[in-house]
Amino acid sequence: MTYLWLKAGHIIFVIFWMAGLFMLPRYFVYHQETEIGSAEDSKWIDRERKLLKIILNPSMVVVWVFGILLATSQHLWGEPWLHAKLFLVLLLSGYHGWMAGYAKKLARGERTLGDKQLRLLNEVPGIVAALVVVLVIVRPI
């Protein structure tokens, strides 16, 4: 029964994390359309900060905790598919950190990416999620 609760919690927080990772680049697109230092700019800075602090950061931590507990409880550490999944989740965690850094840049008035680049970056979590699901369900390696 513990395994099922861990699995449910893991999936729930993966959904929260992914939702936030899909939202943040879209926020950036809209944020970059505002005038630096304007009231609207301040609103976007606050929205991005709240999304990171309330949803994204806690969800990522809980996903990792539940994932480690699941792998440990099922003795999966030697499985090649798990190694591949962990690599992808590490990449996604790095992407998360990079996005948090870009939010700080926007808060400072630095706008180094274009709308097209941000829209392309918005595809990263979906591609990684699809690969992770295949690894977990199909276990091709």
C-alpha positions as CSV (number, residue, x, y, z in Angstrom):
1,M,0.0,0.0,0.0
2,T,2.9,2.4,0.8
3,Y,4.2,1.9,-2.8
4,L,0.8,3.0,-4.3
5,W,0.7,6.1,-2.1
6,L,4.3,7.0,-3.1
7,K,3.5,6.4,-6.7
8,A,0.3,8.5,-6.5
9,G,2.2,11.4,-4.8
10,H,5.0,11.2,-7.3
11,I,2.6,11.4,-10.3
12,I,0.6,14.3,-8.7
13,F,3.7,16.4,-8.1
14,V,5.1,15.6,-11.5
15,I,1.8,17.0,-12.9
16,F,2.2,20.2,-10.8
17,W,5.9,20.5,-11.8
18,M,5.2,20.1,-15.5
19,A,2.3,22.5,-15.4
20,G,4.6,25.1,-13.9
21,L,7.3,24.4,-16.4
22,F,4.8,24.9,-19.2
23,M,3.5,28.1,-17.7
24,L,6.8,29.9,-16.9
25,P,8.1,30.4,-20.5
26,R,4.6,31.7,-21.5
27,Y,4.8,34.1,-18.6
28,F,8.2,35.2,-19.9
29,V,6.8,35.9,-23.4
30,Y,4.1,38.1,-22.0
31,H,6.4,39.7,-19.5
32,Q,8.9,40.7,-22.3
33,E,6.1,42.7,-24.0
34,T,5.9,45.1,-21.1
35,E,7.8,48.2,-20.5
36,I,10.7,47.8,-18.1
37,G,9.9,49.4,-14.7
38,S,6.2,49.7,-15.5
39,A,3.4,48.5,-13.2
40,E,2.7,45.6,-15.6
41,D,6.4,44.6,-15.4
42,S,6.2,44.5,-11.6
43,K,3.1,42.3,-11.8
44,W,4.8,39.8,-14.1
45,I,7.9,39.7,-11.8
46,D,5.5,38.9,-8.9
47,R,3.6,36.3,-10.9
48,E,6.9,34.5,-11.9
49,R,8.3,34.7,-8.4
50,K,5.1,33.2,-7.0
51,L,4.9,30.4,-9.6
52,L,8.5,29.4,-8.8
53,K,8.2,29.7,-5.0
54,I,4.7,28.2,-4.5
55,I,4.4,25.6,-7.3
56,L,7.6,24.9,-9.2
57,N,10.3,24.7,-6.5
58,P,8.3,22.7,-3.9
59,S,6.9,20.3,-6.7
60,M,10.4,19.6,-8.0
61,V,11.7,18.7,-4.5
62,V,8.7,16.5,-3.8
63,V,9.0,14.7,-7.2
64,W,12.7,13.9,-6.4
65,V,11.8,12.7,-2.8
66,F,9.0,10.5,-4.0
67,G,11.0,9.2,-6.9
68,I,14.0,8.3,-4.8
69,L,11.6,6.6,-2.3
70,L,9.9,4.7,-5.1
71,A,13.2,3.5,-6.7
72,T,14.5,2.4,-3.2
73,S,11.3,0.6,-2.2
74,Q,11.2,-1.3,-5.5
75,H,15.0,-2.0,-5.6
76,L,15.2,-0.4,-9.1
77,W,18.6,1.3,-8.8
78,G,20.3,-1.3,-11.1
79,E,17.7,-0.8,-13.9
80,P,19.0,0.8,-17.1
81,W,15.7,2.5,-17.8
82,L,15.8,4.2,-14.4
83,H,19.3,5.5,-15.1
84,A,18.1,7.0,-18.4
85,K,15.0,8.4,-16.6
86,L,17.2,10.0,-13.9
87,F,19.4,11.5,-16.5
88,L,16.4,13.1,-18.2
89,V,15.0,14.3,-14.8
90,L,18.4,15.8,-14.0
91,L,18.3,17.7,-17.3
92,L,14.7,18.8,-16.5
93,S,15.9,20.0,-13.1
94,G,18.7,21.9,-14.8
95,Y,16.1,23.5,-17.2
96,H,14.1,24.4,-14.1
97,G,17.1,26.1,-12.6
98,W,17.9,27.9,-15.8
99,M,14.3,29.2,-16.1
100,A,14.5,30.5,-12.5
101,G,17.7,32.3,-13.5
102,Y,16.0,33.8,-16.5
103,A,13.1,35.0,-14.2
104,K,15.7,36.9,-12.2
105,K,17.2,38.4,-15.4
106,L,13.8,39.6,-16.4
107,A,13.3,41.1,-12.9
108,R,16.5,43.1,-13.5
109,G,15.3,44.3,-16.8
110,E,17.5,42.0,-18.9
111,R,15.7,40.5,-21.9
112,T,18.2,38.3,-23.6
113,L,15.8,35.9,-25.4
114,G,13.3,36.5,-28.1
115,D,9.7,35.3,-28.2
116,K,10.5,32.5,-30.7
117,Q,13.3,31.2,-28.5
118,L,11.0,31.2,-25.4
119,R,8.2,29.5,-27.4
120,L,10.7,26.8,-28.4
121,L,12.0,26.4,-24.9
122,N,8.4,25.8,-23.9
123,E,8.6,22.5,-25.8
124,V,11.4,21.1,-23.6
125,P,9.3,19.8,-20.7
126,G,6.8,18.1,-23.0
127,I,9.5,16.3,-25.0
128,V,11.3,15.2,-21.8
129,A,8.0,14.1,-20.2
130,A,7.2,12.0,-23.2
131,L,10.6,10.3,-23.1
132,V,10.3,9.6,-19.4
133,V,6.8,8.1,-19.8
134,V,8.2,5.7,-22.5
135,L,11.1,4.8,-20.2
136,V,8.8,4.0,-17.2
137,I,6.0,2.3,-19.1
138,V,7.7,0.5,-22.0
139,R,11.2,0.1,-20.4
140,P,12.9,-0.2,-23.7
141,I,16.4,-0.5,-22.1
